[in-house]
Amino acid sequence: MVWSRDMAQSFDRLVERQIQKAIAEGQLQGLTGEGQPLPDRTGEAFTDMATAVATRIMAEAGALPEEFKIKKLLKAARTAYAQAEGEDAKRLAMSLIADLELRYNIAVEARRKLMGP
């Protein structure tokens, strides 16, 4: 099925009405994380919905795959590189980044082979 613009707008209105109904009935009060900012999930923009949902469930259960742990370390290493002072510090940080990128790519490839095409 191909979604037209009108269908998408109708769906958006339906979802908004359901949210407003739940708010009016108090169903969205007292939830875990209420009043806190939403977690950064910009990395999910390039994954399919099933993978994004599975990843979120695993993260909430504290069982993230190795590639996600490495991705966090890689982000921290890049921040450390940006803040490094001196050639030796930058070289050491870049070496860590290269190692983490290699480990990350291996973990991603392993998951893809395990999950299939």
Steps between C-alpha positions, in 0.01 A plus 500: 500500500628844410418769751366821357551833668133504609531154653810604694327814628193299603722255685683785674167649613383161628819453700477853641138440607599177676782679682270783609239247620765314705618830652143601589442163667827525695648191337832673433572605857750327726684328216868417530702799380213747529627857485842395370633570151459225244811286443713584197402250233635675194686182404167323455408726208690274263378165631180316427220511757544139616870549571432830679235341723712194575796723586288713731365194681849358545631837623223527759582148616872584521594251229641708217691325222876556490479743208292745704743490791787564259306785338475677838873452557570632151297815568695559821831439321410757233418752770833427668678551168331837452612607847850353479790741525830423338601265222564200726156525662331538161695206355402280794135604473501436123648156558218418742242628248647282224492194727142565607386562141648166397334320792170677424506399133580139591210493749258648245606251234465210746146611590405534133627150425313362801175679415515410131439714192 
